[in-house]
Amino acid sequence: MRLFLFFAIFLFLISCSQKISFLEPSTVGEDVVINIDNLTEKSPIFYKTKIDDTTIEFFVIKVKGQTHAYLNRCRRCFNSGLGFAFDKEYMRCKSCNIIIPIDELSEGIGSCYPIHVNGRLINGQYHIARKGLYSAYHNKF
């Protein structure tokens, strides 16, 4: 029985420790630039960039045909740094374990939601001002 319990806990921990691969975005001038050709509806792509000695993780996602960017941090659990995991049509906060439907990312549940980062579409590429990304990270509240 103890072996079964140990094995069950082991499998649970492995399933909860999903590793996300982060891509390095391109930069053009003062913008981080994401090529959205590979972006599919309701399927985030995670990125990591360094701005002024701060490593910032974020994801870009298309919802209802519109492209959006969010920090990979929950507003409530920001300091944990655990971020989100993607599962089918949901994002799960790895810290508070709240599951948010992709269509409701901007509203979240209570104070658990990813922090929106402003961006703009220019010639099929999604541009995010590095200054805006840095500001969103440091001025989260």
N, C-alpha and C positions, 0 to 999 in steps of 0.2 A: 504494500500500500504506500509506504514512504517513497519507494522508487517511482511509482506512478505519479504521486503528487509532485515530486521533484521534476519529473519529465514534463508534466503539465505546466508548471511554473516556468520552466526553461523555455518551452515553446511559446508561452505567452510573452515572455520578455523579448524573445527574438522577433516576434511579430510586431511588437511595439517599437522596435528600434529601427524602423525603416530608414535606410540611408538615402539621402537625396543627392543626386549629382548636380552640381552647380556649374553652369556655363559662365564663361567670362564674356561680358558684352563688349561690343565695339564702342569706340568713342570717336566722335566727330566734333571738334572744337570743344565746347563746354557741355556737350550732351553725351549721355549714354544712349547708344542706338541699338535697337532690337529689330532684326529682320523678322517680320511676322508671317513670311511665306510658310513656315513650318508650324505655325500656331493653329491648332484645331479647336473648335468650339468646346468650351468647358474642360479644357485640359491645360493646366498651367505648365509653364516652363520656368525653372528656377535659375537665377543668376546670382553671381557674387562679384562685387567690385570693391576696390579700395579707394577711398577718398580721404585725403589728409590723415593718414594713419588709422582710419576707421574702416573696418571691413563691414560692408553692408550687403546683406542678403535680401533679395526681393524676388517676386515672381510676376510674370506677365500672363494674362489670361484673356481669352475672348469669350464674352457672354452676350448672347443675343446679337451677335454680329459686331459688337463694340469691344475694342481692346482697352484693358485696364491694367494698371500696375499697383502692387501692394508690397509693403515690407513683409518679409517672412518673420513677422513678430506679431503676437497677439497684443492688443492694447492693454488688456488686464495683466497679462503675464510677461510683459516686455522684457523685464530684467532676467527672466529665466533663460532667454536666448534659444529656446527649443524650437520655435517656429511651428510650421504647419506640415501635415502629411496630407497627400492627395489620395483619395480612394473613390474611384468612379465619378460620381457627381457631387462629392462632398469634400470639404476641407476639414481636417481635424486638428485642433490645437493640441500640440504634444504636451503642453503643460497642464491645462485645465481639462483636457479631454472632451471639450465641447465639439460637436459635429455641426458644421454649418453647410447647408446646401449651397452649391456654387452660385445659383441665382440670387442668393441672399447675402453674399459676401460683404457688401457695403453696409448692410444693417447689422449683421452678426447676431449674436444672442447675448442679451444683456450688455456687458462691457467687453465681451470677448468677440473681437473681430480684427482682421488685419488692417493695418494702417494704409490708407489710400495714398498713392503717390501720383501727382499730376504728370501727364504726358500728352503728346500730340502726335498725330499721324502725318508724316511727310513723305510723299512718294513711296508708299508701301513699307515704310519703316516707322517704328514707334520710337520717338525721341523723348527722353526724360532728361531734364536739366540736372547736371551733377549737383548743382547748388540746391535744387529742390529735393533731390534724393537725400542729400546730407542733412538738410533742414528737417525733412520728415523724420529722419532717424533720431536727431538730437532734440527736436521739439515735438515729441510724440503726444503731448497732452495739451 
